[in-house]
Amino acid sequence: MNTRRNRTGMKGFTLIELMVTIAVAAVLLVVGVPSFVAFQRSSELSSAANSFVAALSAARGEAMKRGRQAVVVPREDNNWATGWTVFVDTDNNQQFGGSDILIVQQGALPSYFSTTGQGTAQSSPAYVMFNPSGYTQASDSTFQAATLKIERNDISGTAKTQQTRIVIVAKTGRVRACQPATDTTCTTSAVE
C-alpha cells in the first residue's frame, strides 16, 4: 500500500528575507523622518501664523461689537513667542487686568520658533490695539500698522526664508499672513 503523504509547505519568512525587509525599512526611515520633521514644523509655523491672525481678527471683532478697545498682548514681557492674550481693555491701559474681558489666550510657541514685532508689536509693552471702529491704533490714538514675524530658529539660509511667516496688521485693521519667500509685498515694514 502506497500511502500518499500530504506535505504542507512551511509558511513564514526566512531569516534572509526578514533581514532584507528590516534593512529596507531602516533606509526608508532614515530618508523619511527628516522630511516628516520638516513637514511637521512647516505645518506648525503656518498654524502659529494663522492662530495669530485669528486672535487679531477676534480682537477686532470684539472691539467693534462691544464699542470698546480690544488688545492683543504677549503673555510674558514683550516676547510674542510666549503666547498672546486677547481682551477687551475696559481700563484703557493696554495691559490685561482684573476688570478686562478675556477673549482668548494662546499658549507658547515651540522653542524652535522666534518672533519679532514692528510698530506697536515691538513697543514696551508690546501690543496690537483695535479701536471701536476696527482700526489699529497706538496708545496715543494715532493709527498705526504693526507686523509680527514668526520664523524657525533651528535652520538657516534659504530654508529659513522659506520657513518664515509675517502677519501684517494694516492701519485699517485688515490682517493678513504672508510668506516673504513668495510675496514681494511681505516685509516687516509693510503697512497694508
Buried (B, 14 or more C-beta within 10 A) or exposed (E): EEEEEEEEEEEEEEEEEEEEEEEEEEEEEEEEEEEEEBEEBBEBBBEBBEBBBBBBBBBBBBBBEBEBBBBBBBBEEBBBBBBBBBBBBBEEEBBBEEEBBEBBEBEBBEEBBBBBBBBBBBBEEBBBBBBEEBBBBBBEEEBBBBBBBBBBEBBEEEEBBBBBBBBBBBBBBBBBBBBBBEEEEBBBEBBE
